[in-house]
Amino acid sequence: MRAAQVSKLEGPEAIEIVDIPEPEPLPGGVVIDVHAAGVAFPDVLMTRGLYQMKPEMPFVVGGEVAGVVREAPAGSHVKPGDRVCALTLLGNAMAEVATTRAEMVFGLPDNISFEAGAGILFNDMTVHFCLRNRGRLAEGETVLVHGAAGGIGTSTLRMAAALGAGRVIAVVSTEAKAEIARAQGATDVVLTDGWLDRVKELTGSRGVDIVLDPVGGDRFTDSIRSLARGGRLLVVGFTGGDIPTVKVNRLLLKNVEVVGAGWGEWMLSHPGYLTEQWAEVGPLFEAGKIAPPQPVLFPLEQAAQAVAALENRAATGKVVVTLR
């Protein structure tokens, strides 16, 4: 089978398209003919050996797929021929065939394409975890998201209202990205230059209830300042490169919280949690209450460019690699 493989930790440019044997089925696992594979920021880190989990080299890039079930264990919730999306977790996604545990596989609604389906699980389940679990989103609250034209950002814009948000404010760096944010469902859009003052104007100086921040960097302190009383700042990642620090006395001023939101760690340490998430989110997709991703597509031959687009912060929305 064809696959995007890393054999040396030199970044996305080291990804090679190779012919390798199909993977052996996992005991009790599901074998999937892959139509598309999602790209996420951990893939960037893994190509440089910087992610906290390090697969044995050489490894196939990617951790999420959409495709058709080839084999499934008897009595499983999926069967051969079913359209599915799935997590393969630590690599093994950007290949023509993937295998994973049955509990990581979910039926893909007919109204969602394989390309969109490959972009759901990492980003959308992260956002669901952030807003539902760590952010404790209440009906009608205001959510602000940084990096709003990126993968996590556009996921937040698509999902927040369906999960109860009354207002969603997008922070972006350019007017072109502002148009993307509006198209993805932002109630209001502000540019990064002077964003805090603009948010204060929009909220009548009250502030926002939740800040979802996958960027980090030098806007972190202003994110705390942007919170309303009792607000929550959700730390999702550091695509901006710098890991910020917080002077905890700032938390006392309006009784605000800085909350770690590591979906992967939570999902892996809480068996069954991913299934619980899909039980809520899957029907919302099927009913059209959450719009599917509108991914930026790369063919398998351009897998290196696809992963590099995230490292260079050139990507808007979810990046997906197509295989069929």
Solvent accessible surface area in square Angstrom, and as a share of the most:
residue,aa,sasa,rsa
1,M,42,0.19
2,R,75,0.27
3,A,0,0.00
4,A,0,0.00
5,Q,26,0.12
6,V,0,0.00
7,S,52,0.34
8,K,98,0.42
9,L,78,0.39
10,E,94,0.42
11,G,0,0.00
12,P,1,0.00
13,E,121,0.54
14,A,7,0.06
15,I,13,0.07
16,E,83,0.37
17,I,64,0.32
18,V,38,0.22
19,D,119,0.62
20,I,39,0.20
21,P,117,0.73
22,E,82,0.37
23,P,47,0.29
24,E,144,0.64
25,P,69,0.44
26,L,75,0.37
27,P,138,0.87
28,G,52,0.50
29,G,10,0.10
30,V,0,0.00
31,V,6,0.03
32,I,0,0.00
33,D,30,0.16
34,V,0,0.00
35,H,44,0.20
36,A,0,0.00
37,A,0,0.00
38,G,0,0.00
39,V,2,0.01
40,A,7,0.06
41,F,57,0.24
42,P,37,0.23
43,D,6,0.03
44,V,4,0.02
45,L,50,0.25
46,M,11,0.05
47,T,0,0.00
48,R,90,0.33
49,G,17,0.16
50,L,121,0.60
51,Y,35,0.13
52,Q,143,0.64
53,M,78,0.35
54,K,130,0.55
55,P,25,0.16
56,E,157,0.70
57,M,82,0.37
58,P,80,0.50
59,F,13,0.06
60,V,10,0.06
61,V,2,0.01
62,G,1,0.01
63,G,1,0.01
64,E,2,0.01
65,V,1,0.00
66,A,0,0.00
67,G,0,0.00
68,V,40,0.23
69,V,3,0.02
70,R,90,0.33
71,E,83,0.37
72,A,26,0.20
73,P,44,0.28
74,A,110,0.85
75,G,88,0.84
76,S,32,0.20
77,H,116,0.52
78,V,7,0.04
79,K,129,0.55
80,P,80,0.51
81,G,54,0.52
82,D,34,0.18
83,R,66,0.24
84,V,0,0.00
85,C,0,0.00
86,A,0,0.00
87,L,0,0.00
88,T,14,0.08
89,L,43,0.21
90,L,62,0.31
91,G,1,0.01
92,N,77,0.40
93,A,0,0.00
94,M,0,0.00
95,A,1,0.01
96,E,38,0.17
97,V,4,0.03
98,A,1,0.01
99,T,17,0.10
100,T,7,0.04
101,R,105,0.39
102,A,19,0.15
103,E,89,0.40
104,M,10,0.04
105,V,0,0.00
106,F,12,0.05
107,G,39,0.38
108,L,9,0.05
109,P,13,0.08
110,D,130,0.68
111,N,87,0.45
112,I,2,0.01
113,S,55,0.35
114,F,34,0.14
115,E,52,0.23
116,A,6,0.05
117,G,1,0.01
118,A,1,0.00
119,G,1,0.01
120,I,0,0.00
121,L,2,0.01
122,F,34,0.14
123,N,14,0.07
124,D,0,0.00
125,M,0,0.00
126,T,15,0.09
127,V,0,0.00
128,H,10,0.04
129,F,2,0.01
130,C,0,0.00
131,L,0,0.00
132,R,93,0.34
133,N,47,0.24
134,R,75,0.27
135,G,0,0.00
136,R,127,0.46
137,L,18,0.09
138,A,51,0.40
139,E,153,0.69
140,G,48,0.46
141,E,32,0.14
142,T,16,0.09
143,V,0,0.00
144,L,0,0.00
145,V,0,0.00
146,H,0,0.00
147,G,22,0.21
148,A,0,0.00
149,A,3,0.03
150,G,23,0.22
151,G,20,0.20
152,I,31,0.16
153,G,0,0.00
154,T,8,0.05
155,S,1,0.01
156,T,0,0.00
157,L,6,0.03
158,R,23,0.08
159,M,0,0.00
160,A,0,0.00
161,A,71,0.55
162,A,36,0.28
163,L,6,0.03
164,G,7,0.07
165,A,9,0.07
166,G,53,0.51
167,R,64,0.23
168,V,4,0.03
169,I,0,0.00
170,A,0,0.00
171,V,0,0.00
172,V,5,0.03
173,S,62,0.40
174,T,61,0.36
175,E,106,0.48
176,A,73,0.56
177,K,53,0.22
178,A,1,0.01
179,E,104,0.47
180,I,53,0.27
181,A,0,0.00
182,R,117,0.43
183,A,82,0.63
184,Q,26,0.11
185,G,45,0.43
186,A,16,0.12
187,T,81,0.47
188,D,30,0.16
189,V,26,0.15
190,V,5,0.03
191,L,66,0.33
192,T,38,0.22
193,D,137,0.71
194,G,44,0.42
195,W,12,0.04
196,L,22,0.11
197,D,93,0.48
198,R,110,0.40
199,V,0,0.00
200,K,84,0.36
201,E,117,0.53
202,L,33,0.16
203,T,23,0.13
204,G,66,0.63
205,S,89,0.58
206,R,134,0.49
207,G,5,0.05
208,V,0,0.00
209,D,9,0.05
210,I,0,0.00
211,V,0,0.00
212,L,0,0.00
213,D,2,0.01
214,P,11,0.07
215,V,6,0.04
216,G,3,0.03
217,G,13,0.12
218,D,144,0.75
219,R,42,0.15
220,F,11,0.04
221,T,42,0.25
222,D,41,0.21
223,S,0,0.00
224,I,8,0.04
225,R,106,0.39
226,S,2,0.01
227,L,0,0.00
228,A,2,0.02
229,R,190,0.69
230,G,33,0.31
231,G,1,0.01
232,R,17,0.06
233,L,0,0.00
234,L,0,0.00
235,V,32,0.18
236,V,34,0.20
237,G,18,0.17
238,F,70,0.29
239,T,42,0.25
240,G,35,0.33
241,G,57,0.54
242,D,101,0.52
243,I,125,0.63
244,P,32,0.20
245,T,122,0.71
246,V,49,0.28
247,K,141,0.60
248,V,102,0.59
249,N,90,0.46
250,R,62,0.23
251,L,38,0.19
252,L,137,0.68
253,L,134,0.67
254,K,55,0.23
255,N,118,0.61
256,V,9,0.05
257,E,64,0.29
258,V,45,0.26
259,V,14,0.08
260,G,47,0.45
261,A,4,0.03
262,G,43,0.41
263,W,12,0.04
264,G,28,0.27
265,E,119,0.53
266,W,70,0.25
267,M,10,0.04
268,L,78,0.39
269,S,60,0.39
270,H,74,0.33
271,P,129,0.81
272,G,45,0.43
273,Y,25,0.10
274,L,7,0.03
275,T,69,0.40
276,E,112,0.50
277,Q,1,0.00
278,W,30,0.11
279,A,71,0.55
280,E,56,0.25
281,V,0,0.00
282,G,5,0.05
283,P,75,0.47
284,L,31,0.15
285,F,2,0.01
286,E,116,0.52
287,A,69,0.54
288,G,52,0.50
289,K,139,0.59
290,I,0,0.00
291,A,51,0.40
292,P,47,0.30
293,P,9,0.06
294,Q,135,0.60
295,P,29,0.18
296,V,60,0.35
297,L,90,0.45
298,F,34,0.14
299,P,56,0.35
300,L,2,0.01
301,E,103,0.46
302,Q,74,0.33
303,A,0,0.00
304,A,22,0.17
305,Q,94,0.42
306,A,0,0.00
307,V,0,0.00
308,A,25,0.19
309,A,14,0.11
310,L,30,0.15
311,E,57,0.25
312,N,103,0.53
313,R,113,0.41
314,A,74,0.57
315,A,22,0.17
316,T,39,0.22
317,G,11,0.10
318,K,9,0.04
319,V,2,0.01
320,V,0,0.00
321,V,0,0.00
322,T,32,0.19
323,L,11,0.05
324,R,131,0.48
